[in-house]
């Protein structure tokens, strides 16, 4: 079950973000498919993460959205390991 595997990655990262003062928004934008899963805000920083099950990659539509955001100057991270997501949050704190 992919959703369960994604939750095993996503939940610990979101929990850590909230515990360390990040505002964590699950993003779904009407009319925009492939939007990255979570946007984290803290102290003027925006950290965008796409969560995947371990070993999985973003699909073609997500890759296009990530490219669009990167071209607009934002970093987008595809996370398939909770330790990596937590490491990013801590590095940006």
Secondary structure, 3 states (H helix, E strand, C coil): CHHHHHHHHHHHHHHHHHHCCCEEEECCECCECCCCCEEEEECCEEEEEEECCCCCCCCHHHHHHHHHHHHCCCCEEEECCHHHHHHHHHHHC
